[in-house]
Amino acid sequence: MGKLSIGERIKHINLSKIREVSAKVDNLTKQGIKVANFSIGRPDFDTPEHIKEATQKALFEGKVHYTSSAGILELREAICYRMKEDYNLKFNSDEVIVTRGG
């Protein structure tokens, strides 16, 4: 098989999964179906005030540096607590990882 031109190669590029989901959300929205669009990394609603306030407080407290790869210990401990309280599941904080998606 010979070399393909750029135009021919472009025909073989598929949409990313994020773009596929985004297109489905757009289609559902046009049909009048309410959906929250989490496909592009920004929801279609504003950040709740209590989260904005907590973020501002954390910034003023100097919490602006990288954490451990597993995430902030206090958050992992809080997740363990909620799992126990809500679902009667016991985890240790070293069994929990909090990270962002990619």
The 8 nearest C-alpha neighbors of each residue, nearest first, counted from 0:
[[1, 2, 3, 4, 7, 8, 5, 11],
 [2, 0, 3, 4, 7, 8, 5, 6],
 [1, 3, 4, 0, 8, 5, 7, 6],
 [2, 4, 7, 8, 1, 5, 6, 0],
 [5, 3, 7, 6, 8, 2, 9, 1],
 [4, 6, 8, 7, 9, 3, 10, 2],
 [7, 5, 9, 4, 8, 10, 3, 11],
 [8, 6, 4, 10, 5, 9, 3, 11],
 [7, 9, 5, 10, 11, 6, 3, 4],
 [10, 8, 6, 11, 12, 7, 5, 4],
 [9, 11, 8, 7, 12, 6, 13, 5],
 [12, 10, 9, 8, 13, 7, 6, 14],
 [13, 11, 9, 10, 14, 8, 15, 7],
 [14, 12, 11, 15, 10, 9, 16, 19],
 [13, 15, 18, 16, 19, 12, 17, 11],
 [14, 16, 18, 17, 13, 19, 20, 12],
 [17, 15, 19, 18, 20, 14, 21, 38],
 [18, 16, 20, 15, 19, 38, 21, 39],
 [17, 19, 21, 15, 16, 20, 14, 22],
 [20, 18, 16, 22, 21, 17, 23, 15],
 [21, 19, 23, 17, 22, 18, 38, 16],
 [20, 22, 18, 24, 23, 19, 38, 17],
 [21, 23, 25, 19, 20, 24, 18, 26],
 [24, 22, 26, 20, 25, 21, 27, 19],
 [25, 23, 21, 27, 26, 22, 28, 20],
 [26, 24, 22, 28, 23, 27, 29, 21],
 [25, 27, 23, 29, 24, 28, 22, 30],
 [28, 26, 30, 24, 32, 29, 25, 23],
 [27, 29, 25, 31, 32, 30, 26, 24],
 [28, 30, 26, 31, 27, 25, 32, 24],
 [31, 29, 27, 28, 32, 26, 25, 33],
 [32, 30, 28, 29, 33, 27, 26, 34],
 [31, 33, 28, 27, 30, 34, 29, 26],
 [34, 32, 28, 31, 35, 27, 30, 24],
 [33, 35, 36, 32, 24, 28, 27, 43],
 [36, 34, 37, 43, 42, 33, 44, 24],
 [35, 37, 42, 38, 43, 34, 24, 21],
 [38, 36, 42, 40, 39, 41, 35, 43],
 [39, 37, 17, 36, 21, 40, 20, 18],
 [40, 38, 41, 37, 17, 21, 36, 18],
 [41, 39, 38, 37, 42, 36, 17, 100],
 [40, 42, 39, 37, 43, 38, 36, 44],
 [41, 43, 37, 36, 44, 35, 40, 45],
 [42, 44, 36, 35, 41, 45, 37, 34],
 [45, 43, 42, 46, 35, 41, 47, 36],
 [44, 46, 47, 43, 42, 48, 41, 51],
 [45, 47, 48, 44, 51, 50, 49, 42],
 [48, 46, 50, 49, 45, 51, 44, 52],
 [47, 49, 51, 50, 52, 46, 53, 45],
 [50, 48, 52, 51, 47, 53, 46, 54],
 [51, 49, 53, 52, 48, 47, 54, 46],
 [50, 52, 48, 54, 49, 53, 55, 47],
 [51, 53, 49, 55, 50, 54, 48, 56],
 [54, 52, 56, 50, 55, 51, 49, 57],
 [55, 53, 51, 57, 52, 56, 50, 58],
 [54, 56, 58, 52, 57, 53, 51, 59],
 [57, 55, 53, 59, 54, 58, 52, 60],
 [58, 56, 60, 54, 62, 55, 59, 53],
 [57, 59, 55, 61, 60, 56, 62, 63],
 [58, 60, 56, 61, 57, 55, 62, 54],
 [61, 59, 57, 58, 62, 56, 63, 55],
 [60, 62, 58, 59, 63, 57, 64, 56],
 [63, 61, 57, 58, 60, 64, 59, 65],
 [62, 64, 61, 58, 65, 57, 60, 59],
 [65, 63, 62, 66, 61, 67, 58, 57],
 [64, 66, 67, 63, 68, 62, 70, 71],
 [67, 65, 70, 71, 68, 64, 69, 72],
 [66, 68, 70, 69, 71, 65, 72, 97],
 [67, 69, 70, 66, 98, 96, 97, 65],
 [68, 70, 96, 67, 97, 98, 71, 95],
 [71, 69, 97, 67, 68, 66, 96, 98],
 [70, 72, 74, 73, 66, 75, 67, 69],
 [71, 73, 75, 74, 76, 70, 92, 69],
 [74, 72, 76, 75, 71, 77, 78, 92],
 [73, 75, 77, 76, 71, 72, 78, 70],
 [74, 76, 78, 72, 92, 77, 73, 95],
 [77, 75, 79, 73, 92, 74, 78, 72],
 [78, 76, 74, 80, 79, 75, 73, 81],
 [77, 79, 75, 81, 80, 76, 82, 74],
 [80, 78, 76, 82, 77, 90, 81, 83],
 [79, 81, 77, 83, 78, 82, 84, 76],
 [82, 80, 84, 78, 83, 79, 85, 77],
 [81, 83, 79, 85, 86, 88, 80, 84],
 [82, 84, 87, 88, 80, 81, 89, 86],
 [85, 83, 81, 82, 87, 86, 80, 88],
 [84, 86, 82, 81, 83, 87, 88, 80],
 [85, 87, 82, 88, 83, 84, 81, 89],
 [86, 88, 83, 84, 85, 82, 89, 81],
 [89, 87, 83, 86, 82, 90, 84, 85],
 [90, 88, 83, 87, 79, 82, 91, 80],
 [89, 91, 79, 94, 92, 88, 95, 82],
 [90, 92, 93, 94, 79, 89, 95, 76],
 [91, 93, 94, 76, 75, 95, 79, 90],
 [92, 94, 91, 95, 96, 75, 69, 90],
 [95, 93, 92, 91, 90, 96, 75, 79],
 [96, 94, 92, 93, 75, 97, 91, 69],
 [97, 95, 69, 70, 98, 94, 75, 93],
 [98, 96, 70, 69, 95, 75, 99, 71],
 [99, 97, 70, 96, 100, 69, 68, 71],
 [98, 100, 101, 97, 70, 96, 68, 69],
 [101, 99, 98, 40, 97, 38, 96, 39],
 [100, 99, 98, 40, 17, 39, 38, 16]]
